[in-house]
Amino acid sequence: MTLATSLNHPQRLALASEVHARPFLSLEAPARVSHLAIHVGHDRERPHQIIAAYCARFGVAPPADGAQHFVHDFGHLRLKWERHAEFCTCTFIEPGLPADDPFAEPAIRHAPADWLEMLAGSVLVACHIAVEIGEALDFRSARLQRIFPAPPLVGSQVLTGGEVWTDFQVGPSGFSRFLLRNIRLRETQTGRLVQRLCEIETYRMMALLALPIARDSAQTLGAMEEELTELSAGMMQPGHRLSDATLLARLSSLAARVEALSLRTNYRFSAAQAYYRIVKARIEALRETRIEGVPTIGEFMDRRLAPALETCVSAANRQETLAAKVGRTNDLLRTGVSLAQEQHNQHILEQMNRNAQLQLQLQHAVEGLSVVAITYYVVGLAGYVLKAGKFFGLRVEVDATLGILMPIVCGVTWFGLRRLHHRIATDGPGAS
């Protein structure tokens, strides 16, 4: 039964072929290998331009756009090209070795000079690997001392059938050197071992890209920490010299600068940790056995590479700690400003309450005057009425009657105003 293509997930075939994207090298000893790792950053077109330019020199069809690897036999040598996230690699393999010096005629000599010129400023790793057949070497041998004259000499037995020697130094030619001795390695093991050595050197350098950034950020972080200390001390002083608004503005500016620094460096620091994990994994895959008298590759990396990566981790942690401290200080200052605003608002409310009490007292005084005024006008009007009635023959004592009406009118007026106030207080200002 054949599975219909329409049943496949859109990404199935691409994901299934991912495990075959970068096959191991296949080579036989003796051989010479030259490896270049070219840093391209986030330029997605540059890796393809590099391999396409090389293929154009020899009239070979380049890989398709988006290809992750390319292997071609040019007759005099084989070229393996790989695309990675931030770099691409070109590995040149040529069979055979010179009799005297295994690094005298490296495979890279076949690369066109104008093609090498287009890599200016972007080659991060350049190494030669000489693969030869022979027995184990003594680290004190004259041959090793001639090939690797400057210490430290690093070596180990690998994969229970090989031997690797190097000094991890960039020589006058601009290349580092690895001498791989094939004692009883199979063809597939030799290819895997060569690729592992290339990957260790490449990912080691990619991880170290974060070290200059960590060193540069240390001074910037120191200045920021001093500024934060100054601002924190200023907040603790009673009646501090700077206003809350000024302190808040400076803290906000400091927080923005810390965040900008984190955005510039976090990717590099995270990538360094990922590359370092790959380096350790590739070293473990070597299955090293110690050669007495010289450090293994794993020991060399633990002593030289691990401290550099710890510096990057320390810088990243320091950035996170500083950002958290700035955030907490900012929160403390905002809390203090909020408390001061609440106290100010409380003072305003108390003042408004006192004003309302004064207005109430004034209102009561005005009400008393209003009662007197209303009584005065009502009694006055009643006096005119009584006088008019007396003119028409009504027998009434005007003054006595007015004297009796005055307290009655005053009482009724006071009672009416009290009822009105009570109704307004009960039903609200909109009551009628």
Rosetta blueprint (number, residue, H / E / L):
1 M L
2 T L
3 L L
4 A L
5 T H
6 S H
7 L H
8 N L
9 H L
10 P L
11 Q L
12 R H
13 L H
14 A H
15 L H
16 A H
17 S H
18 E H
19 V H
20 H H
21 A L
22 R L
23 P L
24 F L
25 L L
26 S L
27 L L
28 E L
29 A L
30 P L
31 A E
32 R E
33 V E
34 S E
35 H E
36 L E
37 A E
38 I E
39 H E
40 V L
41 G L
42 H L
43 D L
44 R L
45 E L
46 R H
47 P H
48 H H
49 Q H
50 I H
51 I H
52 A H
53 A H
54 Y H
55 C H
56 A H
57 R H
58 F L
59 G L
60 V L
61 A L
62 P L
63 P L
64 A L
65 D L
66 G L
67 A L
68 Q L
69 H E
70 F E
71 V E
72 H E
73 D E
74 F L
75 G L
76 H L
77 L L
78 R E
79 L E
80 K E
81 W E
82 E E
83 R E
84 H L
85 A L
86 E L
87 F E
88 C E
89 T E
90 C E
91 T E
92 F E
93 I E
94 E E
95 P E
96 G L
97 L L
98 P L
99 A L
100 D L
101 D L
102 P L
103 F L
104 A L
105 E L
106 P L
107 A H
108 I H
109 R H
110 H H
111 A L
112 P L
113 A H
114 D H
115 W H
116 L H
117 E H
118 M L
119 L L
120 A L
121 G L
122 S L
123 V E
124 L E
125 V E
126 A E
127 C E
128 H E
129 I E
130 A E
131 V E
132 E E
133 I E
134 G L
135 E L
136 A L
137 L L
138 D L
139 F L
140 R L
141 S L
142 A H
143 R H
144 L H
145 Q H
146 R H
147 I H
148 F L
149 P L
150 A L
151 P L
152 P L
153 L L
154 V E
155 G E
156 S E
157 Q E
158 V E
159 L L
160 T L
161 G L
162 G E
163 E E
164 V E
165 W E
166 T E
167 D L
168 F L
169 Q L
170 V L
171 G L
172 P L
173 S L
174 G L
175 F L
176 S E
177 R E
178 F E
179 L E
180 L E
181 R E
182 N E
183 I L
184 R L
185 L L
186 R L
187 E H
188 T H
189 Q H
190 T H
191 G H
192 R H
193 L H
194 V H
195 Q H
196 R H
197 L H
198 C H
199 E H
200 I H
201 E H
202 T H
203 Y H
204 R H
205 M H
206 M H
207 A H
208 L H
209 L L
210 A H
211 L H
212 P H
213 I H
214 A H
215 R H
216 D H
217 S H
218 A H
219 Q H
220 T H
221 L H
222 G H
223 A H
224 M H
225 E H
226 E H
227 E H
228 L H
229 T H
230 E H
231 L H
232 S H
233 A H
234 G H
235 M H
236 M H
237 Q L
238 P L
239 G L
240 H L
241 R L
242 L L
243 S L
244 D H
245 A H
246 T H
247 L H
248 L H
249 A H
250 R H
251 L H
252 S H
253 S H
254 L H
255 A H
256 A H
257 R H
258 V H
259 E H
260 A H
261 L H
262 S H
263 L H
264 R H
265 T H
266 N H
267 Y H
268 R H
269 F H
270 S H
271 A H
272 A H
273 Q H
274 A H
275 Y H
276 Y H
277 R H
278 I H
279 V H
280 K H
281 A H
282 R H
283 I H
284 E H
285 A H
286 L H
287 R L
288 E L
289 T E
290 R E
291 I L
292 E L
293 G L
294 V L
295 P L
296 T L
297 I H
298 G H
299 E H
300 F H
301 M H
302 D H
303 R H
304 R H
305 L H
306 A H
307 P H
308 A H
309 L H
310 E H
311 T H
312 C H
313 V H
314 S H
315 A H
316 A H
317 N H
318 R H
319 Q H
320 E H
321 T H
322 L H
323 A H
324 A H
325 K H
326 V H
327 G H
328 R H
329 T H
330 N H
331 D H
332 L H
333 L H
334 R H
335 T H
336 G H
337 V H
338 S H
339 L H
340 A H
341 Q H
342 E H
343 Q H
344 H H
345 N H
346 Q H
347 H H
348 I H
349 L H
350 E H
351 Q H
352 M H
353 N H
354 R H
355 N H
356 A H
357 Q H
358 L H
359 Q H
360 L H
361 Q H
362 L H
363 Q H
364 H H
365 A H
366 V H
367 E H
368 G H
369 L H
370 S H
371 V H
372 V H
373 A H
374 I H
375 T H
376 Y H
377 Y H
378 V H
379 V H
380 G H
381 L H
382 A H
383 G H
384 Y H
385 V H
386 L H
387 K H
388 A H
389 G H
390 K H
391 F H
392 F L
393 G L
394 L L
395 R L
396 V L
397 E L
398 V H
399 D H
400 A H
401 T H
402 L H
403 G H
404 I H
405 L H
406 M H
407 P H
408 I H
409 V H
410 C H
411 G H
412 V H
413 T H
414 W H
415 F H
416 G H
417 L H
418 R H
419 R H
420 L H
421 H H
422 H H
423 R H
424 I H
425 A H
426 T H
427 D H
428 G L
429 P L
430 G L
431 A L
432 S L
